[in-house]
Amino acid sequence: MSGAEQTLAPDAPCPCGGVPEGATFARCCAPVVEGERVAATAEELMRSRYTAYALADGTHLYTSWHPRTRPDRVDPEPWVRWVGLEVLDVVDGDAGADTGVVEFRASWVAGEGRTRQRGEVHERSRFARRAGRWFYVAPENEVTGR
């Protein structure tokens, strides 16, 4: 897990864009990322995982990854700045479901000045609920990567 976690003020806008739109970190992803409660839906878990990438929080990424498919270590690159999330589609994954799919597009920036690079990850992610808790399983397909 990453030791380079970044902090975010509770009243700062949530990196995921917020639910409802523009919600603060404290009212959106913080309770899930910080382990105060579990995500109620697959989309909420996906948004918390995006926020964890934005904060370089490998602990949340690791613990929210399904044990069957997660790697031994999850260390987000701290030099990558995640700058936007767009949820494109949600299939199932509500509080009463056991599986769900969330399609999203996440934009990133790395470097400065002439070395700046931009990119995006476009993925349809599969989620499963196990013992009342949502987990990221794997991508259905990864359209673009970094």
N, C-alpha and C positions, 0 to 999 in steps of 0.2 A: 504494500500500500504506500501511497505517496506521503512523504513527509513535507511536501511543499504546498500544503493546503493554504488557500487564500481565505481571508475573512471578508464578510460583507455585513454592513450595518443592517439591523433589522428593518429600518424604515426605507432602505434603498429599494428601487424597483427590482422585482424578481428577474433574474437572468432569463427565465423561460418566457417572459412576456407577461406573466401573471394570469391567474384565473380568480376573479374576473380580470379582463385585460387591464394592465397597469397596477395590479395588486403588488403590495410590498413583499419583500422576501419573507418577512415574519408571518404574513397572512397567506402565503402561497406555499413555496417549497421548503422553507426552513424546518417546519415540524417533521417532515419526512426525511430530509437530508440529515438532520441532527438526531434522528432516532426517537423523537418524542411520540410519534405514532406511525403506523404503517399506512401506505397509500391505499385509498379506498377503491381506486380504479386503475386499469392498465395505463390509461393516459396520464393520470397523476404520477404514477411511478416513472413513466417515460420522461415527463417534465422534470421530475426531481433528479433523474439521471443526467439530463442535459445540464441542469444547474450544477450538479456535482462535477461534470466535466469543466464547466465554466470556472468553478472554484478549485479545480485540481484536487478534488476530494476522492481519492482512491478507495477509502474505506467504504463510503456509501455505494460506490460502483461495485465493489467486490461483494458486499453483503446483499445487494439487490439483484445479483446475477444468479441464475438458477445453478445450484451445485453441480448438476449433471453436465452443464456446458461452460461453466466459467473457467477462465485460465487460472494458473497458480498465483499470478500477481496481476494487479490492475494499477498501472502507474500512468495517469494522464500526463501529457506533455505540458509543463507549465508555461512554455513559450508560445503555445497556441492560445489565442484569445477567441473564445466562442462569442459571436456577435449577433446572432439571431436565430430564432427557432420559429418554424411554421409547421403547425400540425395540419396535414393534408387529408387524412382519413382515419377514422376510428371504427373498427368492426368488433362488436361485442366488448368484452373487457369491463363491463360495469360491475357494480358492487355485488351483484348476484351471480355473475358468471365465473367460470373456472379457466377460461382462455380468452385471449383477445389479441388483436393486431392493431398497431398504431403506425401509420405512415407519416413520416416527417421529413423536413429539410432543415438542416442545421448549417449555418454559415460560420466560417472561421477566418482569422487573419493571423499571420505569423511574420515576424521580422518588421523592420522599419525602413523607411526611405526607399532606396532603389532595390533593396533586397526583400521588400514586402511581397508576400504571397497571399492570395485569397483562394478559398475553395469552399466546397460544401459537401456534406454527407447527406445523401438521400436514401432513406432506408424504410422498408416495411418490417417492423420489429414484431416478433412473436412474444407473448407474455403468458404466463400460467400462474394460477393461484394455487398455493400449496399450504395446507394448515392455516387457511385464512389470510395468507400473505401473498402479495403479488411479487413475481420475479420476472426479470428479463430472461428470455430463453435464448434467442438467436435471431439474426435477420432472416426474413423470408427471402429477401433479395437486397443486395446493396447496390444501388444504382451508380453512385459515385463514392469515392473514398478519399482519404487524405494520405 
